[in-house]
């Protein structure tokens, strides 16, 4: 019988969230058959079986966050052993406190908790719990004696603590997937980027009634990047290097029930209007179904957030390193302006452009903004 541990899925990511199992205990699997889907900080990934056989045990459930090296499956390559019960006997003989922990991988020191001895420990010491679960319980104010462990021999795991916390404080949850990624990305930006935001308004007086707002914004960002490339760049503070890109890969911020995703429209300068709309529709659908690949979320050179589609006029969008700029579009509003000496009402789009002042000058950001507005105010060609 062979064990299958969560492999390194690339990008140096230590943990993943189980999205869905595609097999059950007792099923026969073939080499390279997809057995489960997980979501990393970068993308949703399908994980194949490393060998053929019968699934003897399955570890972890949908929603669990697991680390590289966590036990996922035990597969018996000799199906006849499963029928005779020999596998079960082998499992019982091999069972250990550490080896059968299913939800997450931990380095466990058995001296950190009592399983039973002549020490005559207190009631709290008799509770079997992972050291990390004990620490988590203290942080969340959970009494261990109220928790029912789901690990081997009733051992309490981190997931058991989170489950109990949700009962005591409804709404408490452990952040996963895209929401977990957002925490690290925004923290990095807050600590490392010298962020400055410049705001402006673009008059939409020349727009037609059926304009595709997202398409117009993408076109305008491409134009501004071509006219003022300094904001279409990556910056590395450690090496003090800046890479100004000739291609325009626009990350499009997409809000979903699973969290914030930023798929990338690569070589946006080569797309026609209809191609942009098709890409947007297909990408949003993929995000909703949690079927967006890693490649779709990589190598953005600048980001666009059309937050005004929901609410908000101006904002301070957050730059995602190594990028140096993000364009935010607010809710379209009406302004009264003077035309030929008479007050007239026109629709305007508020714009908020945040840039990393370590890599861009204020003049470069202002010129970029000017070109962005210039393109948005034109009649559609």
C-alpha positions in Angstrom: 0.0 0.0 0.0 1.3 3.5 -0.9 0.6 6.9 0.6 0.0 10.0 -1.5 1.1 13.3 0.1 0.1 16.8 -1.1 2.9 17.6 -3.6 4.6 21.0 -4.1 2.2 22.6 -6.6 4.8 25.3 -7.6 5.3 29.0 -6.8 6.8 28.1 -3.4 3.3 27.9 -1.9 3.1 26.0 1.4 -0.6 25.4 1.7 -3.7 24.7 -0.3 -7.5 24.5 0.3 -9.3 21.4 -0.7 -12.1 22.5 -3.0 -13.5 19.1 -4.1 -12.8 15.4 -4.0 -13.4 13.4 -7.2 -13.1 9.9 -5.7 -14.3 8.1 -2.6 -12.9 5.3 -0.4 -13.2 2.0 -2.2 -13.0 3.5 -5.7 -10.4 2.3 -8.2 -8.2 5.0 -9.6 -5.8 5.0 -12.6 -2.4 6.7 -12.9 -2.8 10.4 -13.6 -6.6 10.4 -12.9 -7.7 13.6 -11.2 -8.5 12.7 -7.6 -9.1 16.2 -6.1 -9.2 19.9 -6.8 -7.3 22.3 -4.5 -7.0 26.1 -4.5 -3.6 27.7 -3.8 -2.8 31.3 -3.3 -2.3 31.5 -7.1 -5.0 29.3 -8.7 -7.3 26.3 -8.7 -5.3 23.2 -9.4 -6.4 19.6 -10.3 -4.3 17.0 -8.6 -3.7 13.6 -10.3 -3.1 10.2 -8.8 0.6 9.2 -8.8 -0.3 5.5 -9.2 -3.2 3.1 -9.9 -5.0 1.1 -7.3 -7.9 1.1 -4.9 -8.5 4.0 -2.5 -8.2 2.7 1.1 -8.4 6.0 2.9 -9.0 9.6 2.1 -7.8 12.4 4.4 -9.2 15.9 4.6 -12.6 17.4 3.6 -13.7 20.2 1.3 -12.8 23.5 2.9 -9.8 22.1 4.9 -6.5 24.0 4.5 -3.6 21.5 4.1 0.1 21.9 3.9 2.7 20.4 1.5 3.4 16.9 2.7 0.0 16.4 4.2 -1.4 12.8 3.8 -4.1 12.8 1.1 -4.7 9.2 0.1 -3.7 5.7 0.8 -3.9 3.5 -2.3 -3.5 -0.3 -2.4 -1.9 -1.3 -5.7 -3.0 -4.9 -5.2 -6.9 -4.9 -5.2 -7.1 -8.5 -4.0 -5.7 -7.4 -0.6 -8.5 -5.0 -0.1 -11.1 -7.8 -0.6 -9.4 -10.0 2.0 -9.1 -7.3 4.7 -5.3 -7.5 4.7 -5.1 -3.8 4.1 -7.1 -3.0 7.2 -4.8 -5.1 9.3 -1.8 -3.4 7.9 -3.3 0.0 8.7 -4.0 -0.9 12.3 -0.4 -2.2 12.7 1.1 0.9 11.2 -1.2 3.5 13.0 0.6 6.2 14.9 -0.5 9.4 16.6 1.3 11.6 14.1 0.9 9.5 10.9 -2.9 9.5 10.8 -3.6 13.2 11.4 -5.7 14.1 8.4 -6.7 17.7 8.3 -3.3 19.4 8.4 0.3 18.5 8.6 2.0 19.4 11.9 5.3 18.5 13.6 4.1 16.9 16.8 6.1 16.4 19.9 4.3 13.8 22.1 5.9 15.4 25.2 3.7 18.5 24.6 0.5 16.7 25.5 -0.6 13.7 27.6 -2.0 10.5 26.2 -1.9 8.8 29.6 0.8 7.9 32.1 1.5 7.4 35.8 2.0 11.2 36.1 -1.7 11.5 37.1 -2.2 14.6 35.0 -5.0 17.1 35.3 -8.2 17.0 33.3 -6.8 19.5 30.8 -3.7 17.5 30.3 -5.7 14.3 29.6 -7.2 16.1 26.6 -5.4 14.9 23.4 -4.8 17.9 21.1 -2.2 19.1 18.7 0.1 21.7 20.2 -1.0 24.1 17.5 -4.7 23.5 18.4 -4.0 24.3 22.0 -2.3 27.6 21.1 -5.2 28.4 18.6 -7.8 27.6 21.4 -6.1 30.2 23.6 -6.1 32.8 20.9 -9.8 32.3 20.1 -11.0 31.8 23.7 -12.1 28.2 23.1 -12.2 25.8 26.1 -10.6 22.5 25.0 -13.0 20.5 27.3 -15.9 21.7 25.1 -14.3 20.4 21.9 -14.9 17.0 20.3 -11.8 15.9 18.5 -12.1 14.4 15.0 -8.5 13.2 14.8 -7.2 9.7 15.6 -8.4 8.5 19.0 -10.3 11.8 19.4 -7.4 14.1 19.0 -8.3 17.7 18.7 -7.0 19.4 15.5 -7.0 23.1 14.4 -10.1 22.6 12.3 -11.9 21.3 15.4 -11.0 24.6 17.2 -12.2 26.7 14.3 -15.5 24.7 14.2 -16.1 25.3 18.0 -15.2 29.0 17.6 -17.9 29.3 14.9 -20.4 27.9 17.3 -19.4 30.3 20.1 -19.1 33.4 17.9 -21.3 32.9 14.8 -19.5 34.3 11.7 -16.0 33.4 12.8 -14.1 31.7 9.9 -10.6 30.8 8.9 -9.8 32.7 5.7 -9.0 30.5 2.7 -8.2 30.6 -0.9 -8.4 34.1 -2.5 -9.3 35.8 0.8 -6.2 34.3 2.4 -4.1 35.5 -0.5 -5.5 39.0 -0.2 -4.3 39.2 3.3 -0.6 38.6 2.4 -0.8 40.7 -0.8 -2.3 43.8 0.9 0.0 43.5 3.9 3.0 43.4 1.6 1.8 46.4 -0.3 1.1 48.4 2.9 4.6 47.7 4.3 6.7 48.0 1.1 5.0 50.4 -1.3 5.4 54.2 -1.2 1.8 54.7 -2.4 0.5 58.0 -3.8 -3.0 58.4 -5.3 -3.9 60.9 -8.0 -7.5 61.6 -8.9 -9.2 63.0 -12.0 -12.5 62.9 -13.9 -13.2 62.0 -17.5 -16.1 63.5 -19.3 -18.3 60.9 -21.1 -20.2 63.5 -23.2 -19.0 61.8 -26.4 -19.9 58.3 -25.3 -22.7 56.3 -27.0 -25.6 54.9 -25.0 -24.4 51.3 -25.3 -20.7 51.7 -24.5 -19.0 48.7 -23.0 -17.5 50.4 -19.9 -14.9 47.7 -19.1 -13.8 47.5 -22.7 -13.4 51.3 -22.9 -11.4 51.3 -19.7 -9.1 48.5 -20.9 -8.5 50.4 -24.2 -7.7 53.6 -22.3 -5.2 51.9 -20.0 -3.4 50.3 -22.9 -3.2 53.8 -24.6 -1.9 55.5 -21.5 0.7 52.7 -21.0 1.9 53.2 -24.5 2.1 57.0 -24.2 3.6 57.0 -20.7 5.2 53.5 -20.1 6.7 54.3 -16.6 3.5 53.1 -14.9 3.5 49.8 -16.9 6.4 48.4 -15.0 7.8 46.2 -12.3 10.1 47.4 -9.5 12.5 45.4 -7.3 13.7 47.4 -4.3 16.3 44.7 -3.2 18.2 45.0 -6.5 17.1 48.6 -7.2 15.9 47.6 -10.7 12.9 48.7 -12.7 11.6 46.8 -15.7 9.4 49.0 -18.0 7.3 46.7 -20.2 6.5 47.2 -23.9 3.6 44.7 -23.7 0.6 45.5 -21.6 -0.7 42.7 -19.4 -3.7 44.2 -17.5 -4.8 42.5 -14.3 -8.6 42.9 -14.0 -9.8 42.9 -10.4 -12.9 40.6 -10.1 -15.0 40.4 -7.0 -16.5 37.0 -6.2 -18.1 35.2 -3.3 -14.8 33.3 -2.9 -12.8 36.6 -2.6 -10.8 38.9 -4.9 -9.3 37.4 -8.1 -7.1 39.4 -10.5 -7.0 37.5 -13.9 -4.6 38.9 -16.4 -5.5 40.0 -20.0 -2.1 39.3 -21.6 -1.0 41.4 -24.5 -4.1 43.6 -24.2 -2.8 45.9 -26.9 -3.5 43.1 -29.5 -7.2 42.6 -28.5 -10.2 43.9 -30.5 -13.2 45.1 -28.7 -15.2 41.9 -29.2 -12.2 39.8 -28.1 -12.0 41.8 -24.8 -15.7 41.3 -24.1 -15.4 37.5 -24.8 -12.4 37.2 -22.6 -14.1 39.0 -19.7 -17.2 36.8 -20.0 -15.3 33.6 -20.1 -12.9 34.6 -17.3 -15.7 35.7 -14.9 -17.5 32.5 -15.5 -14.3 30.5 -14.8 -13.9 32.4 -11.5 -17.4 31.7 -10.4 -16.9 28.0 -11.1 -13.5 28.1 -9.4 -11.9 26.8 -12.6 -9.3 29.5 -13.3 -5.8 28.3 -14.0 -2.5 29.5 -12.5 -1.3 31.0 -15.7 -4.4 33.2 -15.9 -3.4 35.0 -12.7 0.3 35.7 -13.4 2.5 38.4 -14.9 0.3 41.4 -14.8 2.2 44.7 -15.5 -0.6 47.0 -14.3 -4.0 46.5 -12.7 -7.5 47.9 -13.4 -10.3 47.9 -10.7 -13.7 49.0 -11.9 -15.1 49.3 -8.3 -17.6 51.9 -9.5 -19.7 49.1 -11.0 -20.7 48.4 -7.4 -20.3 51.7 -5.5 -17.8 54.4 -4.7 -16.6 57.6 -6.5 -13.0 58.0 -5.5 -10.7 55.5 -3.7 -7.1 54.7 -2.9 -6.5 51.4 -4.8 -3.7 49.2 -3.5 -0.7 48.5 -5.7 0.3 44.8 -6.0 4.1 44.5 -6.1 6.1 44.1 -8.3 3.7 46.3 -10.2 4.0 50.0 -9.7 0.5 51.2 -10.6 -3.2 50.4 -10.4 -6.1 52.3 -12.1 -9.4 52.6 -10.2 -12.7 53.6 -11.9 -15.5 55.0 -9.8 -19.2 55.2 -10.2 -20.3 57.3 -13.2 -22.0 60.5 -11.9 -23.4 63.6 -13.4 -21.8 67.0 -13.2 -23.1 70.4 -14.2 -20.6 72.2 -16.4 -20.6 75.4 -18.4 -20.9 75.1 -22.2 -21.1 78.2 -24.3 -22.1 80.2 -21.2 -24.9 77.8 -20.3 -25.0 75.2 -17.6 -25.3 71.7 -18.9 -25.4 68.2 -17.3 -22.7 65.7 -18.4 -21.8 62.3 -17.1 -18.2 61.9 -15.8 -16.2 58.9 -14.7 -14.1 59.5 -11.5 -10.6 58.0 -11.7 -8.1 57.1 -8.9 -4.6 56.1 -9.9 -2.3 54.8 -7.2 1.4 54.6 -8.0 4.6 53.5 -6.2 6.5 56.8 -5.8 9.7 54.8 -5.4 9.5 53.8 -9.1 7.5 56.6 -10.7 7.7 60.4 -10.5 4.7 62.5 -9.9 5.1 63.9 -13.4 5.0 60.4 -15.0 1.8 59.6 -13.0 0.2 62.9 -14.0 1.0 62.4 -17.7 -0.3 58.8 -17.5 -3.5 60.1 -16.0 -3.8 62.8 -18.6 -3.5 60.3 -21.5 -6.0 58.0 -19.7 -8.6 60.7 -19.5 -7.8 61.8 -23.1 -8.7 58.4 -24.5 -11.8 58.0 -22.4 -13.2 61.3 -23.5 -12.9 60.5 -27.2 -15.9 59.3 -29.2 -15.6 55.6 -30.1 -13.8 55.2 -33.3 
